[in-house]
Amino acid sequence: MATIHDLTLQAKSIVPSFTVDDIQKSITFYEGLGFAVEERWEENGVLQGVMLRAGDHRLGLSQDDWKKGRDRTKGLGMRVHIGTGQDVDQLAMRAKAAGISLDADPHDTPWNSRQFEVTDPSGFKLA
């Protein structure tokens, strides 16, 4: 007889990938949050994308090719929550020191965590 464990996806990772307006501006933003560039993809000498790493987790960024228009809105209806055992207040201070504006300063949540909130240069929300 199959168990719930047998019937559910057993993902080892989930890697979101964002199409961004300005790849270099986005790289600088995420480096300010503590991510590091792990891989870079270029085409004809032009940077097209990167894989960022934070601990064991990754986030992909790719440069928008504008084929769907320059005015399309990005990041609506979603928020990426990043969990860490690190001091959230210290991380927020480091982000501010890197020039990142916080949407919400560090605060306690109703679900017993502490978080701050930011919006990346293309409109993607992170907590």
Solvent accessible surface area in square Angstrom, and as a share of the most:
residue,aa,sasa,rsa
1,M,235,1.05
2,A,60,0.46
3,T,75,0.44
4,I,137,0.69
5,H,120,0.54
6,D,95,0.49
7,L,128,0.64
8,T,68,0.40
9,L,154,0.77
10,Q,95,0.42
11,A,55,0.42
12,K,202,0.86
13,S,77,0.50
14,I,142,0.72
15,V,62,0.36
16,P,46,0.29
17,S,80,0.51
18,F,8,0.04
19,T,47,0.27
20,V,0,0.00
21,D,56,0.29
22,D,66,0.34
23,I,15,0.08
24,Q,97,0.43
25,K,124,0.52
26,S,0,0.00
27,I,3,0.02
28,T,80,0.46
29,F,20,0.08
30,Y,0,0.00
31,E,86,0.38
32,G,9,0.09
33,L,30,0.15
34,G,37,0.36
35,F,22,0.09
36,A,59,0.46
37,V,44,0.26
38,E,65,0.29
39,E,85,0.38
40,R,126,0.46
41,W,111,0.39
42,E,102,0.46
43,E,110,0.49
44,N,144,0.74
45,G,66,0.63
46,V,87,0.50
47,L,24,0.12
48,Q,67,0.30
49,G,4,0.03
50,V,0,0.00
51,M,35,0.16
52,L,0,0.00
53,R,85,0.31
54,A,34,0.27
55,G,62,0.60
56,D,108,0.56
57,H,131,0.59
58,R,79,0.29
59,L,7,0.04
60,G,3,0.03
61,L,2,0.01
62,S,41,0.27
63,Q,44,0.19
64,D,3,0.02
65,D,90,0.47
66,W,56,0.20
67,K,173,0.73
68,K,153,0.65
69,G,27,0.26
70,R,176,0.64
71,D,129,0.67
72,R,86,0.31
73,T,94,0.55
74,K,19,0.08
75,G,11,0.11
76,L,142,0.71
77,G,89,0.86
78,M,79,0.35
79,R,96,0.35
80,V,31,0.18
81,H,112,0.50
82,I,77,0.39
83,G,76,0.73
84,T,63,0.36
85,G,89,0.85
86,Q,109,0.48
87,D,80,0.41
88,V,24,0.14
89,D,53,0.27
90,Q,99,0.44
91,L,31,0.15
92,A,2,0.02
93,M,114,0.51
94,R,120,0.44
95,A,0,0.00
96,K,102,0.43
97,A,94,0.73
98,A,58,0.45
99,G,66,0.64
100,I,13,0.07
101,S,94,0.60
102,L,32,0.16
103,D,83,0.43
104,A,28,0.22
105,D,85,0.44
106,P,27,0.17
107,H,61,0.27
108,D,108,0.56
109,T,11,0.06
110,P,120,0.76
111,W,158,0.56
112,N,148,0.76
113,S,48,0.31
114,R,96,0.35
115,Q,21,0.09
116,F,26,0.11
117,E,32,0.14
118,V,3,0.02
119,T,41,0.24
120,D,4,0.02
121,P,51,0.32
122,S,11,0.07
123,G,23,0.22
124,F,16,0.07
125,K,72,0.31
126,L,4,0.02
127,A,16,0.13
